[in-house]
Amino acid sequence: MTEPLRKIILASSSPRRKELLGNLGLQFEVEASDADETISDFLSPSENVMELALRKAKAVSQWKREGIIIGADTIVVLENEILGKPRDQEDAFSMLTRLQGRIHVVYSGVALIDMDNQKEVKGFQSTKVHMVPLGSEEIKRYVATGEPMDKAGSYAIQGMGATLIDWIEGCYFNVVGLPLAFLREELKKLGIRIL
């Protein structure tokens, strides 16, 4: 059972992150962040996801005066190229065509701001993912479901996209978008114990 907590704010409108955070038994508010999500060509994938997560938390901190704000961001990396959310169905098809039959890496960054003392902590997790070989028609049918359209790398491992993945090395929840064991450790640094 979790100890009594201060206010926690999730700086994300992602239903996946909301569900994962709820699974920890935490009471929290959701505040969508309007932060700029432009990826820098000058930062590594891990630096990019930590920067984006921190931007999201800082954007929400502009109108919150108390509590702990959690920002998170997830990207997919194939051969050092960052694949974000697809622009349209054609882009989703192109991404999945490149990912099929290959190993890629999913990075999730997490940033927390303690509004009581303005302390910031941030970090990231990475997970190797292997996507099964897919034919063009299979990819087209998956894109037609609409599931890829708001997902980094154009797939959802927690949805129908699970059938596209045959193994991972690392944290499953990291691929979904919020590495829970990692988040527990980061919250502990701010005095919040889940266990």
C-alpha positions as CSV (number, residue, x, y, z in Angstrom):
1,M,0.0,0.0,0.0
2,T,1.3,3.4,-0.9
3,E,1.9,6.1,1.7
4,P,-0.1,9.3,1.7
5,L,1.2,11.5,-1.2
6,R,1.4,15.0,-2.2
7,K,-0.3,16.1,-5.4
8,I,1.0,14.4,-8.5
9,I,0.4,15.9,-11.9
10,L,1.0,13.9,-15.1
11,A,2.0,16.3,-17.9
12,S,0.6,14.1,-20.7
13,S,-2.7,13.4,-22.3
14,S,-1.6,9.9,-23.3
15,P,-4.2,7.4,-22.2
16,R,-1.4,4.8,-22.0
17,R,0.6,6.8,-19.6
18,K,-2.5,7.6,-17.6
19,E,-3.3,3.9,-17.3
20,L,0.2,2.9,-16.4
21,L,0.5,5.6,-13.7
22,G,-2.9,4.5,-12.3
23,N,-1.7,1.0,-12.0
24,L,0.8,2.1,-9.4
25,G,-2.1,3.1,-7.1
26,L,-1.2,6.8,-7.2
27,Q,-3.7,9.6,-7.1
28,F,-2.9,12.1,-9.8
29,E,-4.2,14.8,-12.0
30,V,-3.7,15.0,-15.8
31,E,-2.6,18.2,-17.4
32,A,-1.9,18.1,-21.1
33,S,1.4,19.8,-22.0
34,D,1.6,22.2,-24.9
35,A,5.4,22.0,-25.0
36,D,7.3,22.1,-28.2
37,E,8.2,18.5,-29.2
38,T,10.8,19.4,-31.8
39,I,13.6,16.9,-31.8
40,S,17.2,18.3,-31.9
41,D,19.7,17.0,-34.4
42,F,22.4,17.9,-32.0
43,L,21.3,15.6,-29.2
44,S,21.6,11.9,-28.8
45,P,18.3,9.9,-28.6
46,S,18.6,9.6,-24.8
47,E,19.3,13.3,-24.5
48,N,16.4,14.1,-26.8
49,V,13.8,12.1,-24.8
50,M,15.0,13.6,-21.4
51,E,14.9,17.1,-22.9
52,L,11.4,16.6,-24.3
53,A,10.1,15.1,-21.0
54,L,11.6,18.0,-19.1
55,R,10.0,20.5,-21.5
56,K,6.6,18.9,-21.0
57,A,6.9,19.0,-17.2
58,K,8.2,22.7,-17.3
59,A,5.3,23.7,-19.5
60,V,2.8,22.5,-17.0
61,S,4.8,23.9,-14.1
62,Q,4.0,27.4,-15.4
63,W,0.5,27.2,-14.0
64,K,0.9,24.8,-11.1
65,R,2.2,25.9,-7.7
66,E,2.4,22.7,-5.8
67,G,3.0,19.0,-6.2
68,I,5.2,16.8,-8.3
69,I,4.9,17.1,-12.1
70,I,5.8,14.1,-14.3
71,G,6.7,14.6,-17.9
72,A,7.5,11.7,-20.3
73,D,8.4,11.2,-23.9
74,T,9.0,8.2,-26.1
75,I,10.9,7.8,-29.4
76,V,11.8,4.9,-31.6
77,V,15.4,4.7,-33.1
78,L,16.4,2.7,-36.1
79,E,20.1,2.9,-37.1
80,N,20.6,6.2,-35.3
81,E,17.5,7.8,-36.9
82,I,14.7,8.9,-34.7
83,L,11.2,7.9,-35.8
84,G,8.5,9.9,-34.2
85,K,4.8,9.8,-34.7
86,P,3.7,9.4,-38.3
87,R,2.5,12.5,-40.2
88,D,-0.1,10.4,-42.1
89,Q,-0.9,6.9,-43.2
90,E,1.8,6.9,-45.9
91,D,4.4,7.9,-43.4
92,A,3.2,5.1,-41.0
93,F,3.5,2.6,-43.9
94,S,7.0,3.8,-44.6
95,M,8.1,3.5,-41.0
96,L,6.7,0.0,-40.5
97,T,8.2,-1.1,-43.8
98,R,11.6,0.0,-42.5
99,L,11.1,-1.6,-39.0
100,Q,9.7,-4.9,-40.2
101,G,12.1,-7.8,-39.7
102,R,14.6,-5.7,-37.8
103,I,15.8,-4.6,-34.3
104,H,15.1,-1.1,-33.2
105,V,15.5,0.7,-29.8
106,V,12.7,2.5,-27.9
107,Y,13.8,5.3,-25.6
108,S,11.5,6.8,-22.9
109,G,12.6,9.8,-21.0
110,V,11.0,10.8,-17.6
111,A,11.4,14.1,-15.9
112,L,10.0,15.1,-12.5
113,I,9.7,18.6,-11.0
114,D,9.0,19.0,-7.3
115,M,7.2,22.4,-7.2
116,D,7.9,22.7,-3.4
117,N,11.6,23.2,-4.0
118,Q,12.0,23.3,-7.8
119,K,14.1,20.2,-7.7
120,E,14.3,18.4,-11.0
121,V,15.2,14.8,-11.7
122,K,15.3,13.2,-15.1
123,G,16.5,10.0,-16.8
124,F,15.7,7.5,-19.5
125,Q,15.3,3.9,-20.3
126,S,15.9,2.0,-23.5
127,T,14.5,-1.3,-24.8
128,K,15.6,-3.3,-27.8
129,V,12.6,-4.5,-29.9
130,H,12.5,-6.9,-32.8
131,M,9.6,-6.6,-35.2
132,V,8.6,-9.7,-37.2
133,P,9.0,-9.7,-41.0
134,L,5.8,-8.3,-42.6
135,G,4.5,-8.1,-46.1
136,S,3.1,-4.9,-47.6
137,E,-0.5,-6.0,-47.4
138,E,-0.1,-6.8,-43.7
139,I,1.4,-3.4,-43.1
140,K,-1.4,-1.7,-45.0
141,R,-4.1,-3.6,-43.0
142,Y,-2.4,-2.6,-39.7
143,V,-2.1,1.1,-40.8
144,A,-5.8,1.0,-41.8
145,T,-6.8,0.1,-38.2
146,G,-5.7,3.7,-37.2
147,E,-3.7,2.4,-34.3
148,P,-0.3,3.6,-35.6
149,M,-1.3,7.2,-36.1
150,D,-0.4,8.7,-32.7
151,K,2.4,6.3,-31.8
152,A,6.2,6.8,-32.0
153,G,7.4,4.3,-34.7
154,S,3.9,3.8,-35.9
155,Y,2.9,0.8,-33.7
156,A,1.4,0.1,-30.3
157,I,2.9,-2.8,-28.5
158,Q,0.0,-2.8,-26.0
159,G,-2.6,-3.1,-28.8
160,M,-2.8,-5.0,-32.1
161,G,0.8,-4.0,-32.6
162,A,1.7,-6.7,-30.1
163,T,1.3,-9.2,-32.9
164,L,4.1,-7.5,-34.8
165,I,6.7,-7.9,-32.0
166,D,8.3,-11.3,-31.3
167,W,10.8,-10.3,-28.6
168,I,12.1,-7.4,-26.6
169,E,15.2,-6.9,-24.4
170,G,14.5,-4.5,-21.6
171,C,11.4,-3.0,-20.0
172,Y,8.0,-3.6,-21.7
173,F,6.4,-0.6,-20.0
174,N,9.2,1.6,-21.5
175,V,8.0,0.6,-25.0
176,V,4.4,1.5,-24.0
177,G,5.7,4.9,-22.9
178,L,6.4,5.0,-19.1
179,P,9.1,2.8,-17.5
180,L,7.4,2.0,-14.2
181,A,10.3,0.6,-12.2
182,F,12.4,3.5,-13.3
183,L,9.7,6.0,-12.4
184,R,9.4,4.4,-8.9
185,E,13.1,5.0,-8.3
186,E,12.8,8.6,-9.5
187,L,9.8,9.3,-7.3
188,K,11.7,7.8,-4.4
189,K,14.4,10.5,-4.9
190,L,11.6,13.1,-4.3
191,G,10.4,11.3,-1.1
192,I,7.5,9.4,-2.6
193,R,7.6,5.7,-1.9
194,I,5.3,3.4,-3.8
195,L,6.5,0.2,-2.0
